[in-house]
């Protein structure tokens, strides 16, 4: 196991997870989920958090036993071996990461457009989304520098803004909006689970910091669970605040910028502007951090032969993978709307998590994880995928085709690179801190 020299404490890891989860997700996904679940969306965020907790338990146990900067890539290789399957899913993870960044960029464009004078052409959303991607691509080409040092400050600002909004919204909300008569059919809550789970997806970034934790077997599982629980409280409170101050129809009308619209009846026009600016700050920070992270991932995969070598070639203070990835993200952000990006990202992420959990079943003796909880993680991920597929099949069947295409593309890339290079991903962790390969990780 290689350590970078940095030390990631428990609370640093928790802050990392919160920062990754409370990025653009809540600013964009609340409206998307609310369109399906209506005023009952708070239940969906609660249930989505439970799915995240079960996934977090499984990944926390894997990370405790296999503390690697490779994170889920390492877990796939440990569970399935260094074959085409683990390689193909690793490439799919890269594609999924690009989808997530395109969601952030599209959210930036939407909120920025709402701050412009009324009556301007709608295509400016795409222009603004593309522009912010290019801005941070060039910043990262020059080297991230001080940008990486302000991430913790940005996390504090957006958490403070959301917490103040949630508290004020709960005080001023109309409780009658949450009477059972106002709720849509229960199936709607179930259909929205994939989207609300996607708002928690960022917790897995904590697994990539395992190598820098002094005691990952204890710190990693606790940090994952703590960060998810804290974010659950925030998301449920924000959902109640939004739907307690706006009708379901008003939220649906402003689905792409629902948080800012909900601040209007609480704080007036200034509230809308403040929340929109908070969204811009949050999304800008997330894009910068995500592009930096994606560059590291592509460099690692290129060195392993899982992506073409050009992705790892030096360019400025970064890698060519940054430019290639940025333009793929730009295309997604311009040609897909928020609902499409959210659906593609949510189902792809659920599928990847489920596959990791299935692989975990072969490693239970080594990780010391509970068979029951890992099986539950598999079941709830599969259930959310099936429910989303049923919903999309009647409303946006083309999204299912795009998701299938992403799987096909990932394995086509994997098979092609194996054919031309013969390289495979190998295990980085064989013996954890003196343990034998078959000894379980310590209890958190």
Residue, then its C-alpha position, 0 to 999 in steps of 0.5 A: x500500500x502506498x501512502x502519499x505522506x498526507x494524513x486524512x483524519x476521521x473528520x477530514x474524511x467526513x468533510x470530504x464525503x459531505x463536500x462530494x455529496x452536497x455538490x450540485x446534486x441537491x440543487x438539481x436533483x431535488x426538482x427532478x425527484x420532486x417532479x416524480x414524488x411530489x411533496x412526498x419527496x422527503x420520503x424518497x430522500x430518506x429511503x435513498x439515504x438508507x440505500x446509500x447507508x447499505x452501500x456505504x456499509x459494504x464499501x466501508x468494509x471493503x475499503x477497510x480490508x483493501x485500503x487503496x486509492x483505486x477505491x471501487x476499481x480495487x474492489x472489483x479486481x479483488x472480487x472478480x479478478x483481473x478479467x474483462x468483466x472487472x476492466x469493463x466495469x472500471x471503464x464504465x465507472x469512468x463514463x459514469x464519472x463524466x455523466x456526473x460532471x456533466x450534471x454539475x455543469x448543466x446545473x451551473x448553466x441553469x442557475x446562471x441563466x436564471x440570474x440573467x435578465x428575463x427574455x434571453x434565449x434559452x440556448x444560453x443554458x448550454x452556452x454557460x454550461x460549456x463555458x464553465x467546463x472550458x474555464x476549469x479545463x484551462x485552469x487545471x491545465x495551468x495547475x490547480x494551485x490555490x484552487x484546491x486549498x479553498x475546497x473546505x471553505x466552499x463546503x462550509x459556505x454551501x452547508x451554511x447556506x443550505x442549513x439556514x435555508x432549511x431551518x427558515x423553511x421549516x419555520x415558515x412551511x405550511x404543514x397542510x402541504x404534507x397531508x396524505x391527501x397531497x401525496x401522489x401514489x406510493x409508486x411515485x416515491x419508489x420510482x424516484x429512488x434512483x434519483x434521490x440515491x444519486x444525490x448521495x453518490x459522492x460518498x464513495x470518494x472517501x474510499x479513494x483516501x483510504x491509503x492516507x488514513x493512519x487506521x483505515x480499518x477503523x476510520x473509513x467505515x465510520x467516516x462513510x456512515x457518518x457523512x451519509x447520516x449527516x447529509x440525510x438529515x440535511x436533504x430531508x430538511x431541505x426537501x421539507x422546506x422546499x415543498x412546505x413553501x411551494x406547491x408541487x406545481x410550482x416546484x415542477x415549473x421550476x424543477x431545474x432551479x427549485x431550491x432558489x425558487x423556494x427561497x423566494x417566499x421565505x427571503x424574498x427576491x434576495x433569497x432567490x439570488x443568494x441561493x442561485x449564487x450558492x448553487x453557482x459557487x457549489x457547482x463551480x467548486x464541484x466542476x474544478x474538483x471533479x475535473x482534477x479527480x477525473x484527470x487522476x483517474x484517466x491517468x491511472x487507467x491509461x497506465x494500466x492499459x484500461x484507457x488509450x495511452x494518450x489519456x496519460x500523456x503530459x499536457x501543460x501541468x496536467x494530462x491530455x486525459x483532462x482535455x479529452x474528458x472535458x470535451x466529452x463532458x461538454x457534449x453531454x452537458x449541451x445535448x442532454x437535459x438535466x432529467x436525462x443526465x440524472x437518469x443515466x447517471x443514477x441507474x449507471x451508478x446503482x448498477x456499478x454499486x450492485x456489481x461491487x456488492x455482488x463481488x463482495x460476497x466472495x470476500x466476506x471471510x476476508x472483510x468480516x462483513x455481515x452477509x445479511x447487510x451485503x445481501x440487503x445492499x444488493x437487493x435495494x440497489x437492484x430494486x431501485x434499478x428495476x423501478x427506475x427502468x419501469x418508470x423510464x420505459x413508459x416515459x423516456x425509453x431512449x434513456x434506457x438505450x443510452x444506458x445500454x450503449x454506455x455498457x456496450x461502449x465500456x466493454x468494447x473499449x476494454x476488449x479492444x485495449x486488451x487485444x491491442x495492449x494485453x495489459x490488465x488491472x492488477x491487485x494493489x492490495x495483497x496483505x493489509x498491515x501484516x494480516x494474511x490475505x484471508x484475515x478479516x478487517x478490524x471492526x470499526 
